[in-house]
Amino acid sequence: MPEGDTVFLAGKKVEKAFAGRVLTRTDFRHPALATTDLAGSTVLGVRTVGKHLFFRFSPDLSLHSHLKMDGSWEITRPGSRWRHPAHHARVVLEAGGVQVVGFRVHDLELLPTAEESRLVGHLGPDLLDPQWSDEHEARAVAALAREPGRELGLALLDQRVMAGVGNLYKCEICFLLGVTPWTPASEVDAAKVVRLARKLLLANAWRHEQSTTGDLARGRRNWVYERTRQGCFRCGGRIRVEDQGRDPRDVQARPTWFCPRCQRGPSPQLRSNSLKNVR
């Protein structure tokens, strides 16, 4: 699933290419929106909240989407060849010689802009909110501390705590804190967790490469995430990967990478199938 910084960058790119232009063609390939035509509306901007994205149109209309595991918004020119199969396109928008296509985007809904909170009001503070303040941090800290016995990794993925952290940052935040993702939330400094999460997302918000080590070279960007073969970026030791969630078969379970040497705290018993070369 895309992290919050990936969605943020996608929104900014589309806004730069599209904002201020008048729609000349719209093609909604979604049952509930199949008859919708927004031609003549002006693209006012794009708003992102965690992993949610809103296109805003005049006079007061928003198109909501969620990228889920495999969605993307691509910018191209009308008539040009798409990078993805046509049957994956669910929305085609054209304005001023620019075409924006939503491939495999999910949860599409048109709604009044004033009602956007109906879809994202339950989320915690957006870590990439340009209006981020001490009040936002305090809310996230309080939400993280609300369930002291909860596994830190699961709390980090809970968008109701703070919006934007995905599996990559979950693993890397826990590594940088020196604890395993199964460590109870009560055993870490909640304020430090929130500040670290925001720092990492901000560092990567304006580039495609996601790095938590500060190194952008391929194979050197992460400390433990997807480093089963390479080993820990800090100590070189063997990385373990275990599913974290209610059940490995549960859709909510996530493969979770960690370094037993650099991270203290509880972890699942080593299972015969847990150290897979490819995840």
N, C-alpha and C positions, 0 to 999 in steps of 0.2 A: 504494500500500500504506500502511495507517495507520502512523504513527510510534509509537514506544513510549509517548509521553505520551498519545496518543489511546486506546490500549489500557488504560493505567493509569487514566485518568479513567473509562472505561467500567466497569472493574472496581470502582472505588470507588462509582460510582453504583448499580450492581447490589447491591453488598454493603450499602450503606446501606438500600436498600429491602427487601432479602431476608434478611439475616443474622438468625438466631435463629428464623425461621419454619419451620413444618412443612409439607412439600410435601403438597398435597392432590390434585394431578394432574400427570402428566408425559406428554408426547407426543413421542416421538422419531421423526422422519421421516427416518430414516437406515437403510439396509438392515441394517447390523451391529447396530443398537440398537433395531430396530423393536419387539421384544417386551419391552423393558426397562420396568419400572415401579418408580419410586422413591418413590411415595406413602408417606407415613409417616416418611420420613427428614427430619432437620432440616438446614437450610442453615447450615453453620458459618461460612462466609466465602468470599471470593474472593481468589485470589492471581494476580498478573500477573508474568510474567518476560519482559522485552523485549516481543515481540509475541505471546506466548502467554498464554492465560488459563485458569485452573483454578477451577471451582466445587467447593467442598468440602462433602461431605455426611456426616452421621453414618451408621455409626460410623467408617468409615475408607475413604471412597470419593471420588474426584475425577473430574469431567468436564472433559476437556481440549478446547480449541478454538483455532484460529488464524484470524484475520480475513482473512488474505491480502489481496487487492486490494479486495474489496467487501463484506466481512462486517460485521455489526453486531449488537449486543444492544440490544433496545428494552424499556423498562419501560412497562407499561400496566395496565389493569384488565380482568379477565375480561369478555368480551362487548363490549368497545369495538372500534372500527374500527382496523385496523392501517394503518400508514403505507406498508407494502410489500405486494405481492401475496402471497396465501396460499401459492402454490406455491414461494415463496422461503424459507418458514419451514422450518427443519430441526429445531428444538427448541422445545417450549412447556412452560414450567414455571409452576406456580401454587402459591401459598402465602399464606394469610392475606389474601385479597382483592387480592393483587398478582400480575400475570402478567409473566413475562420471556420474550421470544421471541428466538431466535437466527436471524437472516436471513442466508442465504448463508454461514454459518459453515463452516469446513473442518476437516479432520483430526480429526473428533470421535472421542473414545475415552474409555471408562470404565476406570479403573484404581485400584488401592489408592493412597491418598494417599502412603504411604511410598515409592511407586515413581515419583513425579513426575519425579525426576531422570533417569529413563530417557528422557524426552522433551526435557528442557532441560539436562541435565548437560553437553552438548557446547558450550553457549553460553558466551560471555565474560561478565564481570560485568554485571549489570543496572544501567544508569545510574540507575534510579529505585528501586533497592533501599533500603528504609528503614534497613537495617543497613550501608549503604555505609561503607567504611573505607579507610585507607591501603593495606591489603592488596588491596582490590578495585582501587584505582587502579594499584597496582604491577603487577597481573596484566594489566590492559588496556594499560598502557604497554609491557610486555614483549611482548604479542601484536602490538601495532602495529609495534614495532620488529623483529619476527622476520623480516619480509620487506622489507628496506630498499629494494629496487627496485620494489616494488609501487606502482601508482598510488594516491594517497591516497584518491581518491573510492571506489575499489573496496574498499579496506581499511575505510573507514568503514561501508560497507554490509554487510560481513562480520560477521554476528552472533556469530561465534566469537571476534572481537576484543573487542567490547563490544556488549551487547544493547540495542536501542532506537532506533538511528539509521536513518532512512529517507531517501528521496531529497531531501526538502525540507531536512532538516538537513545532509545531505551537501553540498549546494550552498552553504548559508549558512555552514557551518563553514569551508569552503574560502575563501569570500569574506572572512570576518572574519580569517582568517589571512593574507590577501593573496596567496594562491597559487591556481593553477588546480587542478581536481580530477585532472589528469593528472600532477601533480608527484609525484616519487618520495617515498615515506614517509620516507626517510632525510633529506630536506631540510627537515623540520619538527621542532619540539620535540614529541615524543610526549606528554610530560606535559601540555603546554599544550593539545594536541588533546583529550585525555581530559577535562581540566577544563572546557574550553569546551563540549564535547558535553554533559556533565552539567549545566552551568549553564543551557544553553538548554532542555533537557528539563525541568529543575526549574522554570524560569520559566513554562512553559506547562502543567504537569501538572494544574493544578486549574481550567483554563478551556478552553472550546471553541475560542476564537480562538488561533491559533498565530502569535506575533510574534517575530521575531529582531531587529527594529529598536527595540523598546520602544514602538512606536506601534500601537494597536489599530484605528485607522481603516482601513476597507476601501481597498485599493490602496496602503497604506503599511506593511504588516506585514513585508514581506520586502525584502532588499537586491537579490537577483537572481532568486530562484526564481519562475518563471512571469511574469517582467517583460519578455518579448520586446517587447511593445507600448509599455510605459511607459518603459523604459530603466532604467539603474542608479539605485537610490535615493540613492546617494551623489553620483555625478558627473553623472548624467543621460545618460551615453553609451549607445550602442547595446549591447544584450545579445546575446550569441551563445548559441545552444543547439545542442549536439551530443550524439549518443548516446555513452554510455560503457559499454563492455563488449566482449566478444569479437567481437561482430558485431551491427550494427544490427537484424538479424532475430532475434537470440537473445532468448529470454524474459528473460535476465538483463540485457540492455542497458537503460539508463535514459536518458531525455532529461536533459541536464545543462546548466544555465544558468550563465553566468559573464560577468564584465565584463573584456574585454581591456585596458581602461585601468587598472583598479584591482587586477587580479590578475596576478602575474608567473608565468612558468613555461610548460611545453609545453602545446600544445593541438592537436587534429586540424586538418588543412588545411581551410579553408572549402570546404564542398561546396555545390553549387547548391541542394540541397534542405534545407540545414541550418537556414536562417532561416525557419521556418514561423510564420505568424501564430497558428495554433492548434495546440496539442499535445494 
